[in-house]
Amino acid sequence: MHTKQVIKAGTQTGEATKALVMLHGRGGSAEDILGLAQYLPVNDFALFAPQATNNTWYPYSFMAAPQENEPWLSGALKVVGEVVADIEAGGIKKENIYFLGFSQGACLTLEYVARNAGKYGGVVAFTGGLIGDQLYLQNYKGDFAGTPVFIGTSDPDPHVPVHRVLASTAILTDMHAQVTQKIYKNMGHTISQDEINQVSELIFKES
């Protein structure tokens, strides 16, 4: 099971008024995803990057039946929840907490916020969708109250089918998130400069 191992960077809590939770992809690491911060306008943020056990949040595809990915999936969601609780305990309000994930980390990001919807600072999913062999709407509760969300993906992508991205966007929109969805033709399983530009402007509000 996952243990809570978190690498912290950026402005320290106590001084920071905003926090960014960064979730790495399968085979990646907390250090990898933290490296993205240098390309984003988050200098004044406290950064939190949890590390998955064996560099994987859950063993099978995010499109597998959820029980196949247990107990890892529930454990991963619990780790994210504990990080959020620590941030709030440090004095940062929920509306100033941001989330960013890539690939498996993007799926985990979307799944966590949809299960715990509220007014957050913003959500970034670089190539991801809600988790499951189908979408289990009963798991998704709350109201995003206009939280800005960015979901970017490639068409096609070897791991994340576009139809799941579209369905995820629809659910988050129904929960009152302000979703910007960008589908890039033949981008590949990566993060593009255009995506970085989009989230800098839309989510992190670079002036």
C-alpha positions in Angstrom: 0.0 0.0 0.0 1.0 3.6 -0.4 2.6 5.4 2.5 2.5 9.2 2.6 5.8 10.4 1.2 5.6 14.0 0.1 8.3 16.2 -1.4 7.8 19.8 -0.7 9.2 22.7 -2.6 8.4 26.4 -3.4 7.3 28.8 -0.8 6.9 27.2 2.6 3.5 26.9 4.2 3.1 29.6 6.8 4.4 32.1 4.2 2.5 30.8 1.1 -1.2 31.7 0.6 -1.6 29.1 -2.3 -0.6 25.5 -2.6 -0.2 23.2 -5.6 -0.6 19.4 -5.3 1.4 17.7 -8.1 0.7 14.0 -9.0 3.2 12.1 -11.2 2.4 9.6 -13.8 3.1 5.8 -13.9 6.8 5.2 -13.7 7.4 8.8 -12.9 8.4 10.4 -9.6 7.6 13.3 -7.3 10.9 14.9 -8.4 9.8 14.6 -12.1 6.5 16.3 -11.7 8.0 19.0 -9.4 10.3 19.8 -12.4 7.3 21.1 -14.2 6.8 23.9 -11.7 9.7 25.9 -13.3 7.6 26.3 -16.4 4.6 27.6 -14.6 3.9 30.9 -12.8 3.8 29.3 -9.3 6.8 31.0 -7.6 4.7 32.0 -4.7 3.0 28.6 -4.2 3.8 25.9 -1.7 4.4 22.8 -3.8 3.5 19.3 -2.6 4.4 16.2 -4.7 3.4 12.8 -3.1 5.4 9.8 -4.2 3.6 6.6 -5.2 5.0 3.3 -3.9 6.9 1.7 -6.8 6.2 4.8 -8.9 2.7 3.6 -9.7 -0.6 4.8 -8.2 -2.5 1.7 -9.2 -1.5 -1.4 -11.2 -3.8 -1.5 -14.2 -5.3 0.8 -16.7 -7.5 3.6 -15.4 -10.2 2.1 -17.6 -10.1 -1.2 -15.7 -12.9 -2.0 -13.2 -12.1 -0.1 -10.0 -11.9 -3.2 -7.9 -9.1 -4.5 -10.1 -7.0 -1.5 -9.0 -7.7 -2.0 -5.3 -6.4 -1.5 -2.7 -4.0 0.8 -4.5 -6.6 3.2 -5.9 -8.3 3.8 -2.6 -4.8 4.1 -1.0 -3.8 6.7 -3.6 -7.0 8.8 -3.0 -6.4 8.6 0.7 -2.8 10.0 0.3 -4.1 12.9 -1.8 -6.8 13.6 0.9 -4.1 13.5 3.6 -2.0 16.0 1.7 -5.0 18.3 1.3 -5.7 18.0 5.0 -2.1 18.9 5.8 -2.3 22.0 3.5 -5.5 23.2 5.1 -4.1 22.6 8.6 -1.2 24.8 7.5 -3.6 27.7 7.1 -4.2 27.6 3.3 -7.9 27.7 2.4 -9.5 25.2 0.1 -10.2 27.9 -2.6 -6.4 28.5 -2.7 -5.5 24.8 -3.2 -4.6 23.8 -6.8 -4.1 20.3 -8.3 -2.0 19.2 -11.3 -1.4 15.7 -12.6 0.1 14.0 -15.7 -1.3 10.8 -17.2 -2.0 8.4 -14.3 -1.5 11.3 -12.0 -4.0 13.3 -14.1 -6.6 10.5 -13.8 -6.0 10.4 -10.0 -6.3 14.2 -9.8 -9.7 14.2 -11.6 -11.0 11.3 -9.6 -10.0 12.9 -6.3 -11.5 16.3 -7.0 -14.7 14.8 -8.5 -15.2 12.7 -5.3 -14.5 15.8 -3.2 -15.8 18.6 -5.2 -15.6 22.1 -3.8 -14.4 25.6 -4.7 -10.7 25.0 -5.4 -8.1 27.3 -6.9 -7.9 25.3 -10.1 -7.3 21.8 -11.5 -4.9 20.7 -14.3 -5.1 17.3 -15.9 -2.5 16.7 -18.6 -3.8 13.7 -20.4 -6.4 12.0 -18.1 -10.0 11.2 -17.4 -12.2 9.9 -14.5 -11.4 6.4 -13.4 -13.3 3.1 -14.1 -14.5 0.6 -16.7 -17.5 3.0 -16.7 -18.2 6.2 -14.9 -19.6 5.6 -11.5 -21.6 8.8 -11.0 -22.6 7.9 -7.4 -19.0 8.4 -6.4 -19.0 12.1 -7.5 -20.4 14.5 -5.0 -20.3 18.3 -4.3 -20.2 21.4 -6.3 -17.1 23.0 -7.9 -18.7 26.4 -7.7 -16.9 27.7 -10.8 -13.5 26.1 -10.1 -11.4 26.4 -13.3 -10.3 23.1 -14.7 -8.0 22.4 -17.7 -8.0 19.0 -19.4 -5.6 18.5 -22.4 -5.0 15.3 -24.4 -3.9 13.9 -27.7 -6.1 12.4 -30.3 -5.2 9.6 -30.4 -3.5 8.9 -27.1 -2.2 5.3 -26.4 -3.5 5.3 -22.8 -6.4 7.7 -22.6 -9.3 7.5 -25.1 -10.7 10.8 -26.2 -14.3 9.6 -25.4 -13.4 9.3 -21.7 -12.0 12.8 -21.7 -15.2 14.1 -23.3 -17.3 12.2 -20.7 -15.2 13.5 -17.8 -15.5 17.0 -19.0 -19.3 16.7 -19.2 -19.5 15.3 -15.6 -17.3 18.1 -14.2 -19.2 20.7 -16.1 -22.5 19.3 -14.6 -20.8 19.7 -11.2 -20.3 23.4 -12.0 -16.6 23.4 -12.9 -15.5 25.8 -15.6 -13.8 23.3 -17.8 -11.4 24.1 -20.7 -10.8 21.0 -22.8 -8.1 20.9 -25.4 -7.7 18.0 -27.8 -4.5 18.1 -29.8 -4.2 16.1 -33.0 -1.4 13.5 -32.8 0.4 15.3 -29.9 1.5 12.0 -28.4 1.7 11.1 -24.7 3.4 14.3 -23.5 2.8 17.8 -22.3 2.9 20.5 -25.0 4.1 24.1 -24.7 0.5 25.2 -25.7 -0.8 23.3 -22.7 1.7 25.1 -20.4 0.7 28.4 -21.9 -3.1 27.6 -21.5 -2.8 26.7 -17.8 -0.5 29.6 -17.0 -3.2 31.9 -18.2 -6.4 30.1 -17.3 -5.6 28.3 -14.1 -2.6 30.1 -12.5 -3.7 33.5 -13.9 -0.3 34.7 -15.1 -0.7 38.4 -15.5 
